């Protein structure tokens, strides 16, 4: 393969350097303005990990006691170039999103991750706690969040499937863009998930109301 001329190689290197600087600035902005960490803590995390991954850096700051997540306002982006990867079908959505379990241990014999994810379920080596699970919008697997055992992040790192939806609050996250996504293309899927998540509770509430009405009529 022909070696690119020095001018072309220098131009490409400059583009790579510019992209690297842009990623660092974006990560610094997110860590300080969204998560509320200090610039010192954010910089230390990026240098220690040699990474601009926002989730990894924020996890490092929390694990090392360098700051607390202040929960600042997060503005989703409307355009995500990875939406073309969104290919999950309606029949792949969990019938009961609120009780869908992380299937990491059902599909792999990999050891439980170490190095600072928020919780390790040491009493159970075959499942992860409910409450912070995400659905991959590319292959349909369910994985737990970085606050549990980090299987969602490891799934992305192993497959590069970057789009996931939270089964807790139905927010959509893109690992590649390092941002939450709001786009009309996602609305039908989110509407179905919302229906499947809350419809059982609505039915139960309706049945209770009808039962109370019948009891009231019988007491007249």
trRosetta pair geometry for C-beta under 8 A, 3 or more apart (Angstrom, degrees):
i j d omega theta_ij theta_ji phi_ij phi_ji
4 8 4.3 -108 171 89 114 123
4 9 4.9 144 92 -58 112 85
4 12 7.3 43 107 -1 164 138
5 8 4.9 88 59 10 79 104
5 9 7.0 -151 93 -6 38 90
6 9 5.6 -59 -144 39 31 111
6 10 6.1 31 158 -20 67 107
7 10 5.8 -55 -148 36 28 111
7 11 6.4 30 153 -21 63 106
8 11 5.6 -53 -148 35 32 113
8 12 6.4 30 154 -18 65 105
9 12 5.8 -54 -148 37 31 109
9 13 6.3 33 153 -20 64 107
10 13 5.6 -53 -148 36 31 113
10 14 6.4 35 152 -22 64 104
11 14 5.7 -53 -152 33 31 112
11 15 6.6 33 150 -19 64 103
12 15 5.6 -51 -151 34 35 113
12 16 6.4 36 151 -19 66 104
13 16 5.6 -53 -149 36 34 112
13 17 6.3 35 151 -20 66 105
14 17 5.6 -52 -147 36 32 112
14 18 6.3 34 153 -21 65 105
15 18 5.7 -53 -147 35 31 112
15 19 6.4 30 154 -18 64 105
16 19 5.8 -54 -149 36 31 110
16 20 6.3 33 152 -21 64 106
17 20 5.6 -54 -149 35 31 113
17 21 6.4 31 153 -18 65 104
18 21 5.8 -54 -150 36 32 110
18 22 6.3 33 152 -21 65 107
19 22 5.5 -54 -147 36 32 114
19 23 6.4 33 155 -20 65 104
20 23 5.9 -53 -149 34 30 110
20 24 6.5 30 153 -18 63 106
20 52 7.9 178 -158 -27 62 145
21 24 5.7 -57 -150 37 32 111
21 25 6.3 30 154 -18 67 106
22 25 5.8 -55 -147 37 31 110
22 26 6.3 31 154 -20 65 107
23 26 5.7 -54 -146 36 31 112
23 27 6.2 30 156 -18 65 107
23 52 4.3 91 143 119 107 167
24 27 5.8 -55 -146 38 29 109
24 28 6.2 31 155 -19 64 107
24 46 6.6 90 -136 -168 90 156
24 52 5.5 -106 -84 -104 52 125
25 28 5.7 -54 -146 37 30 112
25 29 6.3 33 154 -22 64 106
26 29 5.7 -55 -150 34 30 112
26 30 6.4 25 155 -16 65 107
26 52 7.4 68 67 172 92 123
26 178 7.1 118 133 76 121 136
27 30 5.9 -56 -146 38 31 108
27 31 6.1 26 159 -16 66 111
27 42 7.3 162 132 -177 85 111
27 46 6.3 118 114 -91 140 125
27 52 4.3 -144 -34 -166 149 83
27 53 7.6 34 -114 41 130 9
27 54 5.5 -158 -131 -80 82 78
27 57 6.3 87 -179 16 120 159
27 178 7.3 -44 -92 156 77 166
28 31 6.0 -60 -143 40 27 108
28 32 6.1 8 165 -4 65 115
28 39 6.8 31 -163 -134 107 82
28 42 5.4 113 -129 136 65 140
28 43 7.2 26 -110 -70 108 73
28 46 7.5 -42 -71 -32 82 149
29 32 6.4 -69 -142 46 22 98
29 33 5.4 -14 177 13 66 122
29 34 7.8 61 131 -8 65 96
30 33 6.7 -62 -114 52 18 88
30 34 4.8 -19 -163 21 61 127
30 35 6.9 51 144 -6 67 99
30 54 5.0 -33 101 -123 145 133
30 178 6.8 -107 -36 143 171 117
31 34 7.2 -12 -61 50 10 89
31 35 5.2 -33 -152 40 43 124
31 37 4.9 -43 163 48 89 122
31 41 7.7 -150 157 97 123 91
31 42 3.9 135 106 -115 142 119
31 45 7.3 -172 -136 52 155 139
31 54 6.6 -158 -60 -141 85 84
31 57 6.0 -63 -87 115 135 126
31 58 6.2 -162 -117 -78 90 85
31 61 7.2 136 -159 -27 117 152
32 35 7.3 2 -41 57 10 82
32 36 7.3 36 -172 -127 35 13
32 37 5.9 -85 -93 70 49 69
32 38 7.1 18 -117 -167 92 12
32 39 5.7 12 -92 -76 136 67
32 42 5.7 -66 -53 -30 88 152
33 36 7.8 3 176 -72 9 45
33 72 6.3 -142 149 113 49 161
34 72 4.9 -158 -159 72 30 112
34 73 7.3 -96 -126 78 69 42
34 74 5.4 61 -147 -95 116 80
35 58 5.4 -155 -103 -121 162 120
35 61 7.7 111 134 66 145 150
35 67 7.8 92 133 115 107 130
35 69 5.3 -67 -159 -131 89 74
35 70 6.4 108 158 33 41 79
35 71 7.9 22 -137 -52 45 25
35 72 6.6 -82 -30 20 9 105
36 67 7.4 -174 106 166 75 124
36 68 7.5 -25 94 90 116 66
36 69 6.8 107 46 -168 104 34
36 70 2.6 4 31 25 165 129
36 71 7.2 -16 -2 26 131 38
36 72 5.2 149 -49 -34 94 111
37 41 4.6 -112 177 83 110 125
37 42 5.2 131 103 -56 122 90
37 58 7.2 -157 -28 -120 140 75
37 61 5.3 -34 -119 -171 146 163
37 66 7.2 40 -152 113 115 99
37 67 4.2 125 -126 90 83 164
37 69 7.8 -25 -54 -96 90 48
37 70 7.8 -163 -44 0 46 102
38 41 4.6 94 58 7 85 101
38 42 6.9 -151 93 -5 44 87
38 66 7.7 -116 42 156 102 92
38 67 6.0 -170 8 -84 83 134
39 42 5.6 -56 -146 39 33 112
39 43 6.0 33 157 -19 68 108
40 43 5.9 -57 -146 38 26 109
40 44 6.2 27 155 -21 63 109
40 66 7.9 -141 106 -174 86 115
41 44 5.7 -55 -146 36 29 113
41 45 6.4 31 155 -21 64 105
41 61 4.9 73 161 -132 114 114
41 66 3.9 148 -133 145 110 118
41 67 4.6 65 180 -20 178 124
42 45 5.9 -56 -152 33 29 111
42 46 6.6 24 155 -15 64 106
42 57 6.7 47 -149 160 66 129
42 61 7.1 -14 -82 -77 48 137
43 46 5.9 -56 -148 38 32 108
43 47 6.2 25 157 -14 66 110
44 47 5.9 -60 -146 41 28 107
44 48 6.0 26 159 -19 66 111
44 61 7.8 112 74 -98 101 82
44 64 7.9 -124 119 94 125 157
44 66 6.4 -158 71 -132 136 158
45 48 5.9 -57 -140 37 26 108
45 49 6.1 2 167 3 64 114
45 56 8.0 159 167 118 110 72
45 57 4.0 106 131 -158 129 83
45 58 7.5 67 179 -57 167 23
45 60 4.3 141 -138 84 102 126
45 61 5.1 -52 -66 -55 138 85
45 64 7.7 -167 -90 25 87 136
45 66 7.2 -158 -54 59 100 156
46 49 6.5 -69 -140 50 22 95
46 50 7.7 66 164 -102 55 15
46 51 6.5 -132 -141 71 58 50
46 52 6.2 28 -133 -93 110 57
46 57 5.7 3 -69 -114 67 131
47 50 7.1 17 -167 -72 29 54
48 60 6.4 169 78 -178 127 147
49 53 7.5 -93 131 43 143 96
49 56 5.8 150 -169 136 161 118
49 57 6.3 -135 31 -88 146 71
49 60 5.8 -124 -44 -56 125 157
51 56 5.4 -20 110 88 148 141
51 57 6.5 -159 94 -58 98 92
52 57 7.4 -17 -155 -36 26 135
53 56 4.0 52 90 19 116 114
53 57 6.3 161 83 -15 59 87
53 178 7.1 -167 -147 -96 51 121
54 57 5.9 -60 -143 40 27 107
54 58 6.0 23 161 -17 66 109
54 178 4.5 116 5 -163 122 121
55 58 6.1 -55 -142 38 26 107
55 59 6.2 28 156 -20 62 110
55 146 5.7 -179 179 -42 112 156
55 153 6.2 -159 118 -101 142 126
55 175 7.5 -50 4 -129 136 85
55 178 7.5 -148 -17 -131 84 89
56 59 5.7 -58 -149 37 28 113
56 60 6.4 32 152 -23 64 105
56 153 7.5 134 -69 -161 83 144
57 60 5.5 -51 -150 32 33 114
57 61 6.6 35 152 -21 65 101
58 61 5.7 -49 -150 32 35 113
58 62 6.5 31 153 -15 65 105
58 69 6.9 57 -176 -92 115 106
59 62 5.9 -58 -150 39 32 109
59 63 6.1 28 155 -18 67 111
59 116 6.2 123 150 126 103 111
59 117 7.0 -26 -161 -107 136 51
59 118 7.5 -108 -137 -51 98 84
59 146 5.5 -104 -84 171 130 134
59 150 8.0 55 -128 -97 160 122
60 63 5.8 -58 -141 40 28 108
60 64 5.9 12 165 -6 66 114
60 66 7.8 8 124 22 73 130
60 116 6.9 55 -101 129 51 160
61 64 6.3 -67 -142 46 22 100
61 66 4.5 -93 -153 66 71 111
61 67 5.0 -20 167 43 116 101
62 65 7.8 30 177 -71 30 31
62 66 7.8 -72 -50 43 19 78
62 67 7.3 -65 -79 75 52 67
62 68 7.4 74 -113 -118 82 39
62 69 6.5 -10 -83 -33 119 99
62 118 7.5 -14 115 -96 139 94
63 116 3.8 2 -116 -155 160 121
74 180 6.0 78 142 10 122 131
76 171 7.8 -150 -84 -156 129 101
76 179 6.7 123 -146 160 52 95
76 180 4.0 -77 -104 101 92 97
76 181 5.9 148 -171 -112 111 4
76 182 4.2 95 108 -11 142 101
77 80 6.2 115 96 -65 113 84
77 177 6.5 -114 45 161 145 142
77 179 4.8 37 2 135 115 146
77 180 7.3 146 16 79 68 52
77 181 6.2 -34 67 -108 77 60
77 182 7.5 169 78 30 29 75
78 181 7.8 105 -124 -160 17 65
78 182 5.8 -40 -100 78 63 82
78 183 6.0 121 -169 -86 58 77
79 183 7.3 101 -93 -94 32 120
80 83 5.0 112 79 -39 93 93
80 163 7.8 116 129 -94 147 109
80 174 5.1 175 -151 -46 139 160
80 177 5.4 -92 -132 -31 98 156
80 179 7.4 -161 -96 76 109 110
80 181 4.8 -34 -28 -115 144 127
80 183 6.7 -109 19 -33 99 141
81 84 7.4 -26 166 7 54 104
81 177 7.6 148 31 -72 80 113
82 85 5.0 -20 176 12 80 120
82 86 7.9 103 130 -32 69 82
82 162 5.2 -43 176 74 161 130
82 163 6.0 -178 123 -50 114 104
82 174 5.5 141 55 -146 133 126
82 176 5.4 123 -50 49 149 134
82 177 6.6 -139 12 -26 120 106
83 86 5.2 -23 -168 -1 58 120
83 163 7.4 98 -105 -86 45 147
83 181 7.3 166 -79 -172 101 149
83 183 6.0 -57 -103 80 147 166
83 185 5.7 93 -180 70 132 152
83 186 7.7 -103 -134 -49 111 96
85 137 7.4 97 112 100 88 96
85 138 5.3 -31 158 -96 100 113
85 161 7.2 172 163 -142 133 63
85 162 6.6 81 68 43 161 91
85 163 5.7 163 89 1 112 122
86 137 5.0 -25 -126 145 77 122
86 138 7.3 -90 -105 -79 30 65
86 163 5.7 -59 -82 95 82 169
86 185 6.6 122 72 132 153 122
86 186 7.0 -104 -145 -88 159 82
86 189 7.9 -127 -179 -12 120 158
87 137 7.6 117 33 147 47 72
87 138 6.1 44 39 -137 92 54
88 92 4.9 -121 -168 77 91 134
88 93 7.1 101 147 -62 121 74
88 135 7.6 71 -123 146 170 110
88 136 7.5 152 -68 109 129 61
88 137 4.9 -107 -4 -158 124 53
88 138 6.8 -67 -47 -48 89 8
88 139 7.5 -38 -87 34 93 8
88 140 5.2 137 -127 -73 109 85
88 189 7.0 83 81 -129 108 139
89 92 5.1 97 59 1 71 104
90 93 5.9 -38 -164 6 44 115
90 189 7.5 -145 -93 -110 70 72
90 192 5.9 -107 -136 -163 99 174
92 140 3.8 -89 176 -111 125 140
93 97 7.5 -35 174 -71 91 103
93 135 7.4 40 -130 -175 64 162
93 140 7.9 -109 -67 -134 34 101
93 189 7.1 178 -79 -157 131 83
93 192 5.9 119 57 116 173 120
93 193 5.9 -129 -160 -82 131 80
93 196 6.6 150 131 19 119 158
94 97 5.0 128 78 -86 113 55
94 100 4.0 -37 -142 -83 171 133
94 135 6.8 -138 -6 -93 108 133
94 142 6.8 36 -53 -66 135 134
94 167 7.2 8 43 -119 137 136
94 196 7.2 161 97 127 62 142
95 196 5.9 -135 -166 -163 37 126
96 99 4.6 -7 126 42 118 103
96 100 6.5 167 90 -49 66 75
96 196 6.8 -129 -86 158 30 97
96 197 7.6 103 -161 -110 43 48
96 200 7.2 15 -117 -15 99 144
97 100 5.4 -35 -144 -5 36 120
97 135 7.5 -68 -131 -37 101 133
97 167 4.4 -159 177 -153 98 103
97 193 5.5 62 -57 -164 153 90
97 196 5.9 103 -13 100 99 104
97 197 4.4 -43 49 -86 118 98
98 130 7.7 56 160 177 58 128
98 167 6.9 -175 -84 155 32 103
98 197 5.4 110 -36 -150 95 87
99 130 6.5 -31 -132 -126 47 147
100 133 5.9 -154 92 106 91 149
100 135 7.2 14 112 -75 158 105
100 142 4.9 -150 147 -112 113 161
100 167 5.6 -117 49 -142 120 168
101 127 6.1 -45 -169 -149 130 105
101 128 7.1 145 -172 53 81 77
101 130 6.8 -70 -100 -85 68 89
101 133 7.1 -146 -149 -95 18 157
101 142 6.5 114 88 99 34 137
102 105 7.6 66 112 7 93 86
102 127 7.1 133 61 -164 90 59
102 128 4.0 4 42 42 139 125
102 133 5.5 -148 -61 -116 80 110
102 142 5.7 -130 -107 121 37 88
102 143 5.4 56 -138 -142 94 32
102 144 4.0 -36 -76 -33 146 92
102 148 7.3 -166 -38 106 153 150
102 149 7.4 146 130 47 170 115
102 151 5.5 107 -168 57 129 147
103 106 4.5 -57 -166 44 78 119
103 107 5.5 58 136 -14 95 112
103 141 5.8 -119 57 -161 120 91
103 142 5.4 91 -3 57 96 85
103 143 7.4 -72 41 -75 69 59
104 107 6.5 -83 -152 45 22 95
104 108 6.2 -44 179 38 65 108
104 110 7.6 -69 171 55 101 111
104 128 6.9 51 30 -20 117 126
104 143 6.0 77 -58 -124 102 84
104 144 7.2 -69 -10 13 128 94
104 149 7.4 -132 44 93 159 129
104 151 4.0 -95 -65 -143 145 148
104 154 7.7 62 -127 72 131 125
104 155 7.6 -116 -96 -61 98 105
105 108 7.1 -77 -114 61 26 70
105 125 7.1 152 -133 143 147 59
105 126 4.8 -179 132 -152 147 48
105 127 6.3 -108 43 -68 137 36
105 128 7.6 156 -6 -26 113 85
106 126 7.9 76 -64 -176 66 86
107 141 7.1 -48 -6 -133 164 133
110 154 7.9 -173 112 157 160 148
111 114 7.9 -16 123 -18 113 98
112 120 6.4 89 158 -145 135 106
112 125 6.9 -104 -46 -138 123 80
112 149 6.5 -81 -156 -153 90 128
113 117 5.7 64 95 -5 121 133
113 149 6.0 137 35 174 105 82
113 150 5.2 -70 63 66 158 121
113 151 7.6 -168 -10 -72 126 62
113 154 6.4 -151 -69 -57 136 140
117 120 7.2 107 77 -64 97 79
117 146 5.9 -134 -137 -167 92 60
117 147 7.7 175 179 -125 83 5
117 148 7.1 -13 155 92 120 34
117 149 5.5 87 113 -151 151 29
117 150 3.9 -117 -103 -24 140 118
118 146 6.4 88 -10 134 106 64
118 147 4.2 -18 36 -151 154 46
118 148 6.6 -5 62 -41 102 16
118 150 8.0 138 11 -48 75 90
119 129 7.3 -17 103 19 140 132
119 147 6.8 25 6 155 101 58
119 148 5.6 -44 58 -141 104 40
119 149 7.0 -70 81 -61 69 63
120 149 6.5 86 -110 -103 56 91
121 124 5.0 -32 142 54 116 91
121 125 8.0 -173 99 -76 91 31
121 127 7.2 -62 101 89 156 63
121 128 6.1 176 3 -126 140 50
121 129 5.9 166 -77 -30 131 90
121 148 7.7 -3 -29 -175 107 91
121 149 6.9 -64 7 -58 94 121
124 127 5.3 -36 144 51 127 85
128 133 7.6 135 94 -87 119 100
128 144 4.2 -98 132 -41 155 149
128 148 5.2 79 180 154 119 135
128 149 5.2 -117 -115 13 124 123
128 151 6.7 -131 -41 2 158 133
129 132 7.6 39 94 27 93 93
129 144 7.4 87 58 -126 62 140
129 148 5.8 -154 52 -132 92 118
130 133 6.6 -47 -144 -17 57 119
131 148 7.8 145 68 -73 89 123
131 168 6.4 44 175 -96 48 119
132 144 5.9 60 92 -162 87 79
132 145 4.0 -83 152 22 108 121
132 147 5.1 -97 -170 66 170 111
132 148 5.1 175 71 -32 121 112
132 166 7.9 -45 -157 -147 53 101
132 168 6.1 -9 -106 -41 43 140
133 142 5.3 19 173 179 122 104
133 143 6.9 160 -155 85 76 25
133 144 5.4 -50 -100 -97 70 56
133 145 7.0 -130 -86 -23 21 83
133 148 7.9 0 -73 4 63 155
133 152 7.9 159 -155 -60 46 117
133 166 7.8 128 87 -156 41 57
133 167 4.9 -13 85 39 89 125
133 168 7.3 132 42 -38 58 88
134 142 7.1 160 80 -154 38 59
134 143 5.6 -26 63 68 89 76
134 144 7.4 117 15 -140 81 10
134 145 6.1 100 -22 -74 110 80
134 152 4.5 51 46 -110 130 139
134 164 4.2 36 163 164 124 125
134 165 6.5 157 -159 75 77 33
134 166 5.5 -43 -102 -98 83 49
134 167 6.6 -165 -99 -4 26 85
134 173 7.5 -49 -137 37 140 117
135 140 6.8 -16 -174 -149 95 43
135 141 7.6 171 -150 88 54 33
135 142 5.5 -28 -96 -99 67 74
135 164 6.4 156 74 -160 39 74
135 165 5.1 -18 58 59 96 89
135 167 5.8 92 -23 -56 100 102
135 193 8.0 -157 29 -112 152 137
136 139 5.1 -1 107 49 131 78
136 140 6.2 -54 73 4 88 12
136 141 4.9 24 20 50 124 75
136 142 7.7 -137 2 -74 79 27
136 143 6.8 51 -40 5 99 110
136 152 8.0 178 -67 -139 86 80
136 155 6.3 -114 -72 140 131 142
136 159 8.0 21 -145 77 151 148
136 161 5.1 31 -161 133 122 141
136 163 7.3 98 -165 85 57 63
136 164 5.5 -40 -99 -101 47 87
137 161 7.8 171 56 174 58 104
137 163 4.0 -56 53 113 120 110
137 164 6.3 -163 -6 -94 88 27
137 165 6.0 84 -59 -17 109 98
137 172 7.3 22 -37 -140 147 109
137 189 7.6 68 -130 156 111 164
138 159 7.7 177 86 132 136 128
138 161 4.0 -145 47 -142 138 109
138 162 7.7 72 -29 32 135 50
138 163 6.1 119 -37 51 93 96
139 159 7.2 -68 -5 172 141 160
139 161 5.9 -78 1 -101 104 158
141 155 6.5 -160 86 -139 130 146
142 167 7.2 7 -137 -25 112 144
143 151 4.1 -139 -163 111 98 95
143 152 3.9 151 106 -80 114 60
143 154 7.7 -153 -165 55 141 82
143 155 4.7 -129 -56 -15 164 141
143 164 7.6 -67 52 -132 106 141
144 148 3.8 -74 163 72 128 140
144 149 5.3 61 80 40 135 84
144 150 7.3 -5 95 9 90 17
144 151 4.9 68 42 33 80 105
144 152 6.2 -128 84 -23 30 92
145 148 5.5 95 56 10 66 95
145 150 7.4 -15 136 -92 33 37
145 152 5.5 -6 -102 15 41 136
145 166 7.7 19 -74 -118 125 97
146 150 4.9 39 -119 -101 56 80
146 152 7.1 -83 -39 56 65 105
146 153 5.6 53 -77 -25 95 131
148 151 7.5 -38 88 11 108 92
150 153 4.9 -42 -172 40 85 115
150 154 5.9 85 130 -22 87 99
151 154 5.4 -53 -141 42 40 111
151 155 6.1 50 154 -29 68 100
152 155 5.7 -50 -151 29 29 114
152 156 6.8 29 151 -15 61 103
152 164 5.9 86 -162 -153 118 172
153 156 5.7 -53 -153 35 35 111
153 157 6.3 32 151 -17 67 107
153 175 7.6 143 -124 -116 64 132
154 157 5.5 -52 -143 39 36 112
154 158 6.1 29 158 -15 67 110
155 158 6.1 -64 -147 42 26 105
155 159 6.0 -18 170 18 65 117
155 161 6.5 -42 141 56 95 113
156 159 6.7 -80 -131 55 20 82
156 160 6.8 51 -176 -112 60 19
156 161 6.0 -113 -110 68 59 64
156 162 6.0 74 -141 -103 110 49
156 164 7.5 -84 -66 -29 112 126
156 175 4.5 95 -157 -26 153 173
157 160 7.9 24 -150 -66 14 53
161 164 7.7 88 126 -60 96 89
162 174 5.3 36 142 -164 106 71
162 175 4.2 -130 -146 46 79 90
162 176 4.2 -18 -139 -13 158 98
162 177 7.6 108 156 4 133 75
163 172 6.7 -5 -165 -174 90 103
163 173 7.6 160 -148 84 44 47
163 174 5.6 -17 -94 -102 69 75
163 175 7.9 -121 -55 8 28 81
163 181 7.5 -33 -130 20 99 150
164 172 7.2 166 87 -152 37 59
164 173 5.4 -16 64 60 87 92
164 175 7.4 51 5 -33 107 99
165 170 6.3 -3 177 -151 107 49
165 171 7.1 173 -152 87 64 32
165 172 4.9 -29 -98 -97 79 75
165 173 7.7 164 -93 17 30 70
165 186 7.9 158 -89 -162 125 122
165 189 7.5 -156 -48 129 162 120
165 190 7.3 -158 -144 -94 143 83
165 193 7.0 -134 131 -60 145 172
166 169 5.2 10 101 47 131 72
166 170 6.2 -89 75 -33 80 11
166 171 4.8 20 24 49 121 78
166 172 7.7 -135 6 -71 76 30
166 173 7.1 67 -37 -10 94 108
167 170 7.5 38 -125 -73 24 57
167 193 7.5 -125 -121 -169 69 125
167 197 7.5 173 -169 -98 77 126
170 190 5.4 101 177 -149 119 97
170 193 5.8 155 -116 103 111 129
170 194 6.1 8 -88 -72 162 87
170 197 7.6 -123 -61 -2 116 158
171 180 5.5 -42 177 -140 113 122
172 180 6.4 112 75 -163 56 70
172 181 4.5 -58 100 59 111 96
172 182 7.5 151 45 -74 110 42
172 186 5.7 -80 -34 -148 160 160
172 190 7.6 -88 -41 -77 114 118
173 179 7.5 -179 -147 98 63 28
173 180 5.7 -44 -95 -100 65 61
173 181 7.1 167 -102 4 14 89
174 177 4.0 36 96 32 126 106
174 178 7.3 -57 93 -8 77 20
174 179 5.9 -2 51 60 99 70
174 180 7.8 151 12 -116 77 14
174 181 5.4 73 -23 -41 108 122
175 178 7.0 20 -172 -75 32 55
177 181 7.3 89 62 -69 147 103
181 186 6.9 123 115 -28 108 153
182 186 7.5 -119 -149 48 34 132
183 186 5.2 90 69 2 80 103
183 187 7.9 -125 104 -28 48 82
184 187 5.4 -28 -158 -7 49 122
186 189 5.6 -68 -167 48 58 110
186 190 5.5 53 142 -23 88 112
187 190 5.6 -60 -140 41 31 109
187 191 6.0 34 161 -24 68 106
188 191 5.7 -54 -145 34 30 112
188 192 6.5 28 157 -17 64 104
189 192 5.9 -56 -152 35 31 108
189 193 6.4 29 152 -17 65 107
190 193 5.6 -53 -147 38 34 112
190 194 6.2 37 153 -23 66 105
191 194 5.7 -52 -147 35 30 113
191 195 6.4 32 153 -21 63 105
192 195 5.6 -52 -148 35 33 113
192 196 6.3 24 156 -13 67 108
193 196 5.9 -60 -144 42 30 105
193 197 6.0 29 157 -23 66 111
194 197 5.8 -58 -144 36 27 111
194 198 6.2 -13 171 12 64 113
195 198 7.0 -80 -141 50 19 84
195 199 5.4 30 171 -43 64 116
196 199 6.3 -33 -115 16 22 116
198 201 5.4 -59 -162 43 59 112
198 202 6.0 62 142 -26 82 103
199 202 5.4 -54 -145 36 36 114
199 203 6.3 36 157 -20 68 103
200 203 5.8 -54 -149 36 31 110
200 204 6.3 32 153 -19 65 106
201 204 5.6 -52 -146 37 33 113
201 205 6.3 34 154 -20 65 105
202 205 5.7 -55 -148 36 30 110
202 206 6.3 31 154 -19 65 106
203 206 5.7 -55 -148 36 31 111
203 207 6.3 32 154 -19 65 106
204 207 5.8 -54 -149 36 30 112
204 208 6.5 32 152 -19 64 105
205 208 5.7 -53 -150 35 32 112
205 209 6.4 33 152 -19 65 105
206 209 5.7 -53 -149 35 33 111
206 210 6.4 30 154 -16 66 106
207 210 5.8 -55 -146 38 31 109
207 211 6.2 33 154 -21 65 107
208 211 5.6 -54 -146 36 30 112
208 212 6.3 31 155 -19 65 105
209 212 5.8 -54 -148 35 31 110
209 213 6.4 32 152 -21 64 105
210 213 5.6 -52 -148 34 33 113
210 214 6.4 33 153 -19 65 104
211 214 5.8 -54 -150 36 32 110
211 215 6.4 31 152 -18 65 105
212 215 5.7 -54 -148 37 33 111
212 216 6.3 36 153 -22 65 106
213 216 5.6 -55 -150 34 31 113
213 217 6.5 30 153 -18 65 105
214 217 5.8 -53 -148 36 33 110
214 218 6.4 31 154 -20 65 106
215 218 5.7 -56 -148 36 32 111
215 219 6.5 27 155 -18 64 108
216 219 5.9 -62 -152 36 31 108
216 220 7.2 45 149 -39 62 94
217 220 5.8 -38 -158 5 39 116
